[in-house]
Amino acid sequence: MTDERGEVVLRVVPRPSDINSNGHIFGGWVLSQMDIAGGIVAGRIARGAVATVAIEGMKFISPMLLGDLVSVYAREERRGRTSVAIRIDAVATRGGMQQQVELTQGIFTFVALDETMRPRPLPPSGS
Ligand SMILES: CC(C)(COP(=O)(O)OP(=O)(O)OC[C@H]1O[C@@H](n2cnc3c(N)ncnc32)[C@H](O)[C@@H]1OP(=O)(O)O)[C@@H](O)C(=O)NCCC(=O)NCCS
């Protein structure tokens, strides 16, 4: 599924063990899902191994609740020589009314790696 946020790369449901003492889902849990989704898209663009080098503009917009179905969207934001920035949005589908709630957003930058784990030029886009 694709919209202005990009493609849905993951759909996940948090477990009771992912809850903090406020009854919300740990921020680290959703960050991890975002990193996984971004890594999938970046790895496809890089056609190989990538590593997360930076996260910019990370925003936790609304609390995430047990029972939320979390969709993680990803969209290429910009491409450099060895790095690609992926905009990631996490959105919850909540309750019987299928309400959509914006949870988080951020821009994750991934670097393409060679076999020595050093930066490697990205393949030309569209090739
Ligand atoms: C990723 C890594 C190999 C990059 O090595 P480096 O020596 O910093 O590489 P460079 O300085 O040549 O930068 C490589 C690219 O990253 C970009 N970059 C580096 N730091 C950045 C930052 N803070 N924000 C955005 N982009 C950044 C550079 O602009 C460059 O992109 P470009 O070639 O498209 O212009 C190294 O930092 C590393 O191994 N980091 C740990 C990665 C990791 O363990 N991640 C978590 C688990 S996946």
The ligand as an SDF file (V2000), in Angstrom:
LIG
                    3D

 48 50  0  0  0  0  0  0  0  0999 V2000
   28.2240    4.3240    8.8760 C   0  0  0  0  0  0  0  0  0  0  0  0
   29.7410    4.5100    8.9130 C   0  0  0  0  0  0  0  0  0  0  0  0
   30.4300    3.3440    8.1860 C   0  0  0  0  0  0  0  0  0  0  0  0
   30.0560    5.8200    8.1790 C   0  0  0  0  0  0  0  0  0  0  0  0
   31.4440    6.0160    8.2870 O   0  0  0  0  0  0  0  0  0  0  0  0
   32.0240    7.5210    8.1700 P   0  0  0  0  0  0  0  0  0  0  0  0
   33.5050    7.4310    8.2480 O   0  0  0  0  0  0  0  0  0  0  0  0
   31.2920    8.3840    9.1410 O   0  0  0  0  0  0  0  0  0  0  0  0
   31.6290    7.8640    6.6920 O   0  0  0  0  0  0  0  0  0  0  0  0
   31.6500    9.2570    5.9310 P   0  0  0  0  0  0  0  0  0  0  0  0
   32.0850   10.3970    6.7780 O   0  0  0  0  0  0  0  0  0  0  0  0
   32.3940    8.9680    4.6580 O   0  0  0  0  0  0  0  0  0  0  0  0
   30.1020    9.4930    5.5960 O   0  0  0  0  0  0  0  0  0  0  0  0
   29.4070    8.5520    4.8200 C   0  0  0  0  0  0  0  0  0  0  0  0
   28.0690    9.1400    4.4690 C   0  0  0  0  0  0  0  0  0  0  0  0
   27.3200    9.2890    5.6570 O   0  0  0  0  0  0  0  0  0  0  0  0
   26.8410   10.6160    5.7500 C   0  0  0  0  0  0  0  0  0  0  0  0
   26.8070   10.9850    7.1560 N   0  0  0  0  0  0  0  0  0  0  0  0
   27.7770   10.8110    8.0780 C   0  0  0  0  0  0  0  0  0  0  0  0
   27.3660   11.2830    9.2720 N   0  0  0  0  0  0  0  0  0  0  0  0
   26.1150   11.7490    9.0870 C   0  0  0  0  0  0  0  0  0  0  0  0
   25.1560   12.3700    9.9440 C   0  0  0  0  0  0  0  0  0  0  0  0
   25.4100   12.5870   11.2370 N   0  0  0  0  0  0  0  0  0  0  0  0
   23.9680   12.7330    9.4030 N   0  0  0  0  0  0  0  0  0  0  0  0
   23.6850   12.5180    8.1050 C   0  0  0  0  0  0  0  0  0  0  0  0
   24.5510   11.9320    7.2300 N   0  0  0  0  0  0  0  0  0  0  0  0
   25.7480   11.5590    7.7340 C   0  0  0  0  0  0  0  0  0  0  0  0
   27.8880   11.4490    5.0080 C   0  0  0  0  0  0  0  0  0  0  0  0
   27.3330   12.6920    4.5980 O   0  0  0  0  0  0  0  0  0  0  0  0
   28.1750   10.5330    3.8480 C   0  0  0  0  0  0  0  0  0  0  0  0
   27.1140   10.6050    2.9030 O   0  0  0  0  0  0  0  0  0  0  0  0
   27.3460   10.9050    1.3090 P   0  0  0  0  0  0  0  0  0  0  0  0
   28.4550    9.9970    0.8250 O   0  0  0  0  0  0  0  0  0  0  0  0
   26.0320   10.5360    0.6850 O   0  0  0  0  0  0  0  0  0  0  0  0
   27.6800   12.3480    1.2050 O   0  0  0  0  0  0  0  0  0  0  0  0
   30.2800    4.5840   10.3820 C   0  0  0  0  0  0  0  0  0  0  0  0
   29.9190    5.8530   10.9360 O   0  0  0  0  0  0  0  0  0  0  0  0
   29.7030    3.4870   11.2430 C   0  0  0  0  0  0  0  0  0  0  0  0
   30.0960    2.3280   11.1150 O   0  0  0  0  0  0  0  0  0  0  0  0
   28.7940    3.8710   12.1410 N   0  0  0  0  0  0  0  0  0  0  0  0
   28.0880    2.8720   12.9850 C   0  0  0  0  0  0  0  0  0  0  0  0
   26.8410    2.3960   12.2320 C   0  0  0  0  0  0  0  0  0  0  0  0
   25.9850    1.5450   13.1210 C   0  0  0  0  0  0  0  0  0  0  0  0
   26.4830    0.7020   13.8540 O   0  0  0  0  0  0  0  0  0  0  0  0
   24.6770    1.7800   13.0660 N   0  0  0  0  0  0  0  0  0  0  0  0
   23.7150    1.1400   13.9300 C   0  0  0  0  0  0  0  0  0  0  0  0
   23.4240   -0.2460   13.5650 C   0  0  0  0  0  0  0  0  0  0  0  0
   22.9710   -0.4720   11.8760 S   0  0  0  0  0  0  0  0  0  0  0  0
  1  2  1  0
  2  3  1  0
  2  4  1  0
  2 36  1  0
  4  5  1  0
  5  6  1  0
  6  7  2  0
  6  8  1  0
  6  9  1  0
  9 10  1  0
 10 11  2  0
 10 12  1  0
 10 13  1  0
 13 14  1  0
 14 15  1  0
 15 16  1  0
 15 30  1  0
 16 17  1  0
 17 18  1  0
 17 28  1  0
 18 19  1  0
 18 27  1  0
 19 20  2  0
 20 21  1  0
 21 22  1  0
 21 27  2  0
 22 23  1  0
 22 24  2  0
 24 25  1  0
 25 26  2  0
 26 27  1  0
 28 29  1  0
 28 30  1  0
 30 31  1  0
 31 32  1  0
 32 33  2  0
 32 34  1  0
 32 35  1  0
 36 37  1  0
 36 38  1  0
 38 39  2  0
 38 40  1  0
 40 41  1  0
 41 42  1  0
 42 43  1  0
 43 44  2  0
 43 45  1  0
 45 46  1  0
 46 47  1  0
 47 48  1  0
M  END
$$$$
